Amino acid sequence: MSLIEVKDLAKIYYGDGVQTPALSGVSFDINKGDFVAIMGPSGSGKSTLLHILGFLDRHTHGKYLFEGKTIDDYSDDDLAHIRNKKMGFVFQMFNLLPRTTILDNVKLPLLYSDIKESGWDKIAKDAIKAVGLEKRIDHEPSQLSGGEKQRVAIARALVLKPEIIFADEPTGNLDSKSGKAIMEILQDLNEKDGHTVVLITHETYTAEHAGRIIRLHDGKIESDKIVDHRHHAKKDEFFK
């Protein structure tokens, strides 16, 4: 069974008597363990699609099934639980709390879980160790580089061991060295730990670190192809 099924999905924004379509007739499946890049130019609908897939927004027409159930089958409490427990989010702008330690930033999703507070520190420290930042655990975001901040965001996304990680332009604000490190972490999470990864990007080179690329243009799927010559961050000599 597919983890995600999208069928004839459409999203229309309404305002001042004007209809603005953001997505139109989008259909695809994503299986557990896939690494899929969704790419396209600005305004192509890729961020809108991510928000719908991550239960951050609702579609206008069509169907979206997560684990075989449509969004309408879930209550608001169910959706909040799935977002917290089964989905991890990594955004371009990091979204870290200032004047808050790395440990406490990573612990945030645990506040809304059913895990006992006595176990939070160990779980968060394990996630921080997984992204190689254990020596920065008591630092605040202002004391970190951009690449380190993004690694904290990944650790926070990992802390509840989600089924799927949504990464929205995770290398967009980073230099080439930091971007390579982030892609290496995402590939390891997919290949070694079995996490499903959905990567949003406008960069072809970044997208080719995934196993499959869905290209959007004007809210429609332009192509959906397996990556023939996939890049591996650990082996790459450069990163654009």
C-alpha positions in Angstrom: 0.0 0.0 0.0 1.2 3.5 -0.9 2.1 5.8 2.0 0.7 8.7 -0.1 -1.8 8.7 -2.9 -2.8 11.9 -4.7 -5.6 11.7 -7.3 -6.6 14.7 -9.5 -5.6 17.1 -6.7 -6.5 20.8 -7.2 -6.0 23.8 -5.0 -7.7 27.1 -5.8 -7.3 30.3 -3.8 -10.2 32.8 -3.7 -9.9 36.5 -3.2 -11.7 39.7 -4.3 -13.9 37.6 -6.6 -10.8 36.2 -8.4 -10.0 32.4 -8.5 -6.2 31.6 -8.6 -5.4 28.0 -9.3 -2.2 26.8 -7.6 -2.6 23.1 -8.4 -4.6 21.4 -11.2 -5.2 17.7 -11.7 -2.1 16.4 -9.9 -1.8 12.6 -9.4 1.0 10.4 -8.0 1.8 7.8 -5.4 4.7 7.7 -2.9 5.7 4.4 -1.2 7.3 3.9 2.1 11.1 4.3 1.8 11.0 6.5 -1.3 13.1 9.6 -1.7 11.1 11.9 -4.0 12.1 15.5 -5.1 9.3 17.8 -6.2 10.8 20.6 -8.2 9.8 23.5 -10.4 10.2 27.3 -10.7 8.7 29.8 -8.3 4.9 29.8 -8.5 4.8 26.2 -9.9 2.8 25.0 -6.9 5.4 22.9 -5.2 5.2 24.6 -1.7 1.4 24.5 -1.9 1.6 20.8 -2.6 3.9 20.2 0.3 1.5 22.1 2.7 -1.3 19.8 1.5 0.7 16.6 1.9 1.8 17.7 5.4 -1.8 18.5 6.5 -0.9 22.2 6.8 -3.5 23.1 4.2 -6.5 21.5 2.5 -7.0 20.8 -1.2 -10.0 22.2 -3.1 -10.8 19.2 -5.3 -9.6 15.6 -5.8 -8.3 13.1 -3.3 -5.4 12.9 -0.9 -4.9 9.6 0.9 -2.3 9.1 3.7 -1.9 5.5 4.8 -5.0 4.6 2.8 -7.3 7.1 4.4 -8.5 10.4 3.0 -8.0 13.6 4.9 -11.8 13.7 5.4 -11.5 10.4 7.3 -9.4 12.1 10.0 -10.7 14.4 12.8 -8.8 17.6 13.5 -7.2 15.8 16.5 -6.2 12.9 14.3 -4.5 15.3 11.8 -2.6 17.1 14.6 -1.5 13.7 15.9 -0.3 12.5 12.5 1.6 15.8 11.9 3.3 15.5 15.2 4.0 11.8 15.3 4.3 10.6 11.7 5.6 13.7 9.8 8.8 15.7 10.3 9.3 19.1 8.7 12.5 20.9 7.7 12.1 24.4 6.3 14.4 26.8 4.5 14.3 29.4 7.3 15.0 26.8 10.1 12.2 28.1 12.3 14.2 27.7 15.5 13.4 29.5 18.8 15.9 32.2 19.6 17.5 32.4 23.0 16.6 28.7 23.5 19.2 26.0 23.6 19.6 23.5 20.8 18.5 20.7 23.2 15.3 22.6 24.1 14.6 23.4 20.4 14.8 19.7 19.5 12.6 18.7 22.4 9.7 20.9 21.2 7.7 18.1 19.3 7.9 16.0 22.5 5.8 18.6 24.3 2.8 17.4 22.2 3.6 13.7 22.4 2.5 11.0 24.8 6.1 10.2 25.8 6.9 10.7 29.5 8.9 13.9 30.2 11.6 11.9 32.0 12.7 10.4 28.6 12.8 13.7 26.6 16.4 14.6 27.2 17.7 11.2 26.0 15.5 11.2 22.9 16.5 14.7 21.9 20.2 14.1 22.6 20.1 11.0 20.4 18.6 13.0 17.5 21.2 15.7 18.0 23.9 13.1 17.9 22.5 11.7 14.7 23.2 15.0 13.0 26.6 15.4 14.5 25.9 18.4 16.8 26.3 16.9 20.3 29.1 19.4 21.1 26.7 22.3 20.4 23.9 21.0 22.5 23.9 23.9 25.0 24.4 26.6 22.3 21.6 28.9 21.1 20.8 29.4 17.4 22.6 32.7 17.2 25.8 30.9 18.0 25.5 28.5 15.1 26.2 28.6 11.3 23.4 28.3 8.8 24.3 24.7 8.1 24.3 23.9 11.8 20.9 25.5 12.3 19.5 23.3 9.5 21.0 20.2 11.2 19.2 21.3 14.4 16.0 21.6 12.3 16.5 18.0 11.0 17.2 16.7 14.5 13.9 18.3 15.6 12.1 16.6 12.7 13.6 13.3 13.6 12.9 13.3 17.3 9.6 11.4 17.1 10.9 9.0 14.4 8.4 10.1 11.7 7.2 8.0 8.8 8.0 10.8 6.4 10.2 13.9 6.3 9.2 16.9 4.3 12.2 19.1 3.4 11.2 22.5 1.9 14.3 24.0 0.1 16.6 22.8 3.0 19.7 24.0 1.2 18.3 27.2 -0.1 20.1 29.5 2.4 23.3 27.5 2.7 26.7 27.6 1.1 27.8 24.6 -1.0 29.7 22.8 1.8 26.8 23.1 4.2 24.3 22.1 1.5 26.3 19.0 0.8 26.3 18.1 4.5 22.5 18.5 4.6 21.9 16.3 1.5 24.2 13.7 3.0 22.1 13.6 6.2 18.9 13.3 4.2 20.3 10.5 2.0 21.5 8.6 5.1 18.1 9.0 6.7 16.5 7.5 3.6 19.0 4.8 2.7 20.2 3.7 6.2 17.2 4.4 8.4 14.4 3.9 5.9 12.7 7.2 6.3 10.5 8.4 3.4 11.8 11.8 2.2 10.0 14.4 0.1 12.3 17.2 -0.9 11.0 20.5 -2.4 13.6 22.3 -4.5 14.0 24.5 -7.6 17.6 23.2 -8.2 18.1 20.3 -10.6 21.4 19.3 -9.0 19.8 19.1 -5.6 16.8 17.2 -6.9 19.1 14.6 -8.4 20.1 13.4 -4.9 16.6 11.9 -4.8 15.6 8.7 -6.4 12.7 10.2 -8.3 11.8 13.7 -9.5 8.3 15.1 -10.0 8.5 18.3 -12.0 5.7 20.9 -11.6 4.9 23.7 -14.0 1.9 26.1 -13.6 0.3 23.7 -11.0 0.5 20.6 -13.2 2.8 17.7 -13.4 5.2 18.2 -16.3 7.1 14.9 -15.7 7.6 12.2 -13.2 10.8 10.2 -13.7 13.2 7.9 -11.9 16.7 9.5 -11.5 19.1 7.6 -13.8 22.3 9.1 -12.6 21.6 9.8 -8.9 24.1 12.0 -7.0 25.4 10.8 -3.7 26.5 13.6 -1.4 29.3 11.6 0.2 30.9 11.1 -3.2 30.2 14.5 -4.7 33.2 16.7 -5.2 31.1 19.8 -5.5 27.6 21.0 -4.7 25.6 23.7 -6.5 
